[in-house]
Amino acid sequence: MELLMTDRSIPELFTETEERRCIDLTEHSIKGCIGCFGCWVRTPGRCVLRDDAVNIYPLIARASRVLYVTRLCYGSYDVPMKTMLERAIPIQKAFIRLYQGETHHFQRAVQEKDAVIVAYGARSQEEQRVFERLVERNSRNMLFKTWRVRFADEADVDAAVREEVCAWDA
C-alpha cells in the first residue's frame, strides 16, 4: 500500500484506492497521546482514545511506501504530523528487541517502508541537518527500509509532492 500523509491541503494527485491513500491531517481530529500505554497493556494494538487516529495508524502499519509532507518546527515535524506519528504507537509492542544493533520495539504486523519526507519551512541549514538526523534516528522505530528527506520552499511543496507521487508510478 502507498500512503501520502500531509499536514497541509494539497491538490488531488491521484484517485484513492485500497492500495493508495491520501490523509490530510488538517481534515481530521487527532488528540495528543496521553502516555497511558493502554495500547500496550489494556487494549493491545488499539489506542484508548477514540478519534480519527485509530483509523490512520493501521494505514501507516500497512503501507510499504510512505510520503510524509510536514512543516518543520525547530528541527522536527510540526504539530499535526508529530501528533499523528506519536499516536501510531499502537503499531508497536511494549517488548524490546535488538534491531540493526540497537534496542527497538517489536512491531505489530508493520510493513517495512520506503519513505520520503517532504519538509518545508526550514529556517536554516542547521535546522535541516537536525531534521535529517531525527528522521535517521526515527527510521529504525518506523521500520523504514529506505528513507530520504526532500526540503522544499513553501511555494514549491505541491510540485515536490507531485514529483514524488509520479515516481511511485515509474
C-alpha positions in Angstrom: 0.0 0.0 0.0 1.1 3.6 -0.7 0.3 6.3 1.8 0.6 10.1 1.4 0.1 11.8 4.7 0.3 15.6 4.8 -0.1 18.4 7.3 -1.4 20.8 4.7 -4.0 20.7 1.9 -2.5 19.7 -1.4 -4.2 19.3 -4.8 -5.7 16.0 -5.6 -2.9 14.0 -7.2 -4.5 10.6 -7.6 -7.6 8.6 -7.2 -7.7 6.9 -3.8 -8.0 3.1 -3.8 -7.4 0.5 -1.1 -3.8 0.4 -2.2 -3.2 4.2 -2.5 -4.4 6.5 0.2 -4.0 10.3 1.0 -4.5 11.5 4.5 -4.8 15.3 5.0 -4.3 15.6 8.7 -5.9 19.1 8.7 -9.2 17.4 8.0 -9.0 15.0 11.0 -9.5 15.3 14.7 -6.4 13.8 16.4 -5.8 14.2 20.1 -2.3 14.1 21.6 -1.0 10.9 23.1 -1.7 10.9 26.9 1.1 8.4 27.6 -1.1 5.9 29.4 0.4 2.9 27.5 -3.2 1.4 27.3 -2.4 0.5 23.7 0.3 -1.8 25.0 -1.3 -3.1 28.2 -5.1 -2.6 28.4 -6.1 -2.8 24.8 -3.0 -4.2 22.9 -2.7 -2.7 19.4 -5.6 -0.2 20.0 -5.4 3.3 21.4 -7.8 4.0 24.2 -8.5 7.5 22.7 -11.3 7.3 20.2 -10.7 9.8 17.5 -9.6 9.8 13.8 -6.1 8.5 14.6 -7.5 5.0 15.2 -8.3 4.8 11.5 -5.0 6.2 10.4 -2.3 4.3 12.3 -3.4 0.9 10.7 -2.7 2.5 7.3 0.8 3.5 8.5 1.4 0.0 9.6 0.2 -1.5 6.3 2.0 0.9 4.0 5.1 -0.3 2.2 5.7 3.2 0.7 5.0 6.4 2.6 5.3 10.1 1.6 5.0 12.4 4.6 4.6 16.2 4.0 5.4 18.3 7.0 6.3 21.8 8.0 9.5 21.9 10.0 9.3 23.3 13.6 12.5 23.6 15.5 14.1 20.8 13.5 11.2 18.4 14.0 7.9 17.5 12.5 5.3 20.3 13.1 2.4 19.6 15.5 -0.1 17.8 13.2 2.4 15.3 11.9 4.2 14.8 15.2 0.9 14.2 17.0 -0.2 11.6 14.4 3.2 9.8 14.5 3.1 9.7 18.3 -0.4 8.3 18.2 0.8 5.5 16.0 2.5 3.8 19.0 -0.1 1.0 19.0 1.6 -0.5 15.9 4.5 -1.3 18.2 4.6 -3.8 21.1 5.9 -3.0 24.5 8.6 -5.6 24.2 12.1 -4.7 23.1 14.5 -6.4 20.6 17.8 -5.9 19.0 17.3 -4.3 15.6 20.2 -3.1 13.5 22.4 -3.3 16.6 20.1 -1.2 18.8 17.2 -1.9 21.1 13.9 -1.1 19.5 10.3 -2.2 19.9 8.8 -5.2 18.2 6.4 -4.2 15.5 2.8 -5.3 15.4 2.3 -6.5 11.7 4.1 -3.5 10.3 5.3 -3.5 6.7 8.9 -2.3 6.0 8.7 1.0 4.2 10.3 3.1 1.6 9.9 6.6 2.9 10.2 10.1 1.5 9.6 13.1 3.8 8.9 16.4 2.0 9.8 19.0 4.6 9.1 22.7 4.2 9.6 25.9 6.2 13.2 25.3 7.3 14.7 28.4 8.7 18.3 27.4 8.3 20.6 24.6 7.1 21.2 23.7 10.7 17.5 23.1 11.2 17.6 20.9 8.1 20.6 18.9 9.5 18.8 18.4 12.8 15.7 17.2 11.0 17.6 14.7 8.8 19.3 13.3 11.9 15.8 13.0 13.6 14.4 11.1 10.6 17.5 8.9 10.5 17.0 8.0 14.2 13.3 7.5 13.8 13.7 5.3 10.7 14.5 2.3 12.8 11.4 2.5 15.0 9.3 3.4 12.0 10.7 0.5 10.1 11.9 2.5 7.1 13.8 0.2 4.7 14.9 3.3 2.8 14.3 6.9 3.5 15.0 10.3 2.1 14.3 13.9 3.2 13.4 16.4 0.4 13.4 20.0 1.5 11.2 22.4 -0.3 10.3 26.1 -0.1 6.7 26.5 0.9 5.7 27.7 -2.6 7.3 24.5 -4.2 5.7 21.9 -1.9 2.9 20.9 -4.3 5.3 20.4 -7.2 7.7 18.4 -5.0 4.8 16.2 -3.8 3.6 15.8 -7.4 7.1 14.6 -8.5 7.3 12.1 -5.7 3.8 10.7 -6.3 4.7 10.4 -10.1 7.8 8.4 -9.1 5.5 5.8 -7.5 4.2 5.1 -11.0 7.6 4.9 -12.6 
